[in-house]
Structure formats: structure tokens, C-alpha cells
Amino acid sequence: MERYQADLEHEQLVVRRGERSGVYAIVAVHSTALGPALGGCRLWRYDDARAAVRDALRLARGMTHKSAVAGLPLGGGKGVLMLRQGEALSPARRRAALEDFGDTVEWLDGAYVTAEDVGTASRDMEVIARRTRHVSGRARRHGGSGDPSPSTALGVETSILAACERAFGSASLRGRSVAVIGLGHVGMRVARMLARRGATLLANDLDVTKRPAALALGARWVSAEEALRAPVDVVCPCALGGVLDDESVPALQAPVVAGAANNQLASDAVAQLLVDRGVLWVPDFVANAGGIVNIAVELEPGGYDPARARMRVRAIGDTVRAVLDAAEANATTPLAAAMELADARLADAGHPA
């Protein structure tokens, strides 16, 4: 096992070759100023080790700001189980890799708390929990909060309502139109929530087998490009990142963009382009924080309480309003306002912004 200070501002970077599986586990701890660094375990394929390390470092930093802007007593971290392109894991080797990852988490002695992420699920957290107690997002039957997707979707819905209230003077979605791009675990739930609120939907997913479920909601199935450029009230990106760039933003007709996708901006400069175009964008790490807010309740004294978790997730609407208020008052972008809020909380806790 290697342990060393990471470049940039991260506190720790751990790289370990699994003794059972031979799979490399990477854990980046960006900050523990506000509390233990919480971040999911990503099981993913990379071109090389440098790409995997960069991913862990980038995502850990993002988790710090997501927790800080949400007002959580948590820092930011990320775990990666690195596979090579084309590499497949047998069920036995997958279990071994997860147990190896649990050993790495335990070695960090509470500085990092893991959870599910891309490529892992709550059942995988049970395997990791055999080797460490520093794991969250476990199944409800084991006292955990389970699948975070419903909470993430609730936070996105709450963010859309707050953004519509600001843009249109009312949070009601009856008669409003929303283009949902990406119908995965979160996106499909968001689409169902919006349909129940009376919104007219356009929908797209790379997986065309999602089309019948979308049509059952009354949605019109369109291409991803059509969804992004459609004359709707809200565009809700719930798929890949980087969807907002110098080409797509000038073509936007929606006055509001809010969704679950991470890293929606191709670059930070796009935030100003959105403002210049008169588009109200809710920063993705604000809108999609419901999952981590939900998990944070699991870590509180007394354990997980679903009612308390829902109340905390709905409070994301207040965070959206605070960010938009600050952006307007300071004549800046919602991105800058959200980052300033997070950095202020981190600075108060002694972490350099």
C-alpha cells in the first residue's frame, strides 16, 4: 500500500493493489475539514492508471463542495476500483475486489466513508461492510438508507420547483413543459414526479428500451439534440456530463436548466454564457445532492430516519433559493455563488478554498 500527499489541495491519495483480486483500489480524500470525507466507490474501466487517479481526485473535490454547499457535516472523498478496458470480473473476483476495497477504507480509519456510485450498488456495500464499518448506503434491513436514487430524484424535483418559482413566479408545473434527457435510475424517477405534477414531457435516453416507459407517462420521445434545443420551459439533464457548451447553450430555448447529471458544464466559462443568454441554471452539485443528504442522515446519532431524510432533501430548495439570491445580489453566476457559499463554509472550518 502507498500513502502520500496528493498534488493540488487534497489531503490524501491512497493507491493499493488488492491482495485477493489484484484490482487496484484508489481513494482520494480531498477534505475532512467539515467531517469525514464521504464519497462513493466507482467500479469503472480506464485507459490507464493516471486516468483513474485523475477521476478520483476530481470527483473527491466535487464531493467536498457538494457537501459544503448543502450544509452537511461531511468532507469530500471518492473511491475507484480500476479495471482495464475490456477487463471483466467474475462474480468471485468482484466480491474479492470489493473486500479489498473495504480493507483500504478501513486502513484510512474513518477519514473516508464509502457509498455506492457508478458500477456499484447497495448490495455491494454489504460486501464492503464485511471489512470495514466505514460504509454507508447499506440496505434498509441492515439499518442503512438503501438506494440513494429516490432521494437524488426528489432533490432534483425540488430544485426544478424552486427554479420555476424564480423564473416564472410560480412553482406549479401544471401546463409547463420539461425535456428530460436520460432515463436511468434517477432520470426516470424525476420524469414520473414531473408527470404527476402535470408537466408535459419530452424524453430521451440512449437505451431505446426506455421508450415504452416514457410513452406511458405521456412523454414525446425525441432525440437528445431535440430535447436540448426544444422550446420547453425546463431542460432536465440526467445523463452524461458536458452537455452545456459553447454550441449547445446558444441553441437553448428553455429559460430553466436543472437536472441530475454531474458536470453539466463543458467548462466553468459556460456558466456566464448561460447568464448572458438569460437561462437560469441550477448548479448540478446543488440539484443532485439529495443522495448524499439522504446518506448523511444515516450517519447521524440515532441512525437513519426516512421522514427526517425527506425533510432534509426537500431543504435543497432553500439552498437553490439562497444560491440564486446571492447570484442576483452580487451580479454573478449561480456557479460562482454556489462555490462561494461552499468555500465560505470550508474556510470557516479551516480548509483553504
Order of alpha helices (4+ residues) and beta strands (2+ residues): beta-beta-beta-beta-alpha-beta-alpha-beta-alpha-alpha-beta-alpha-beta-alpha-beta-alpha-beta-alpha-beta-alpha-beta-alpha-alpha-alpha-alpha-alpha
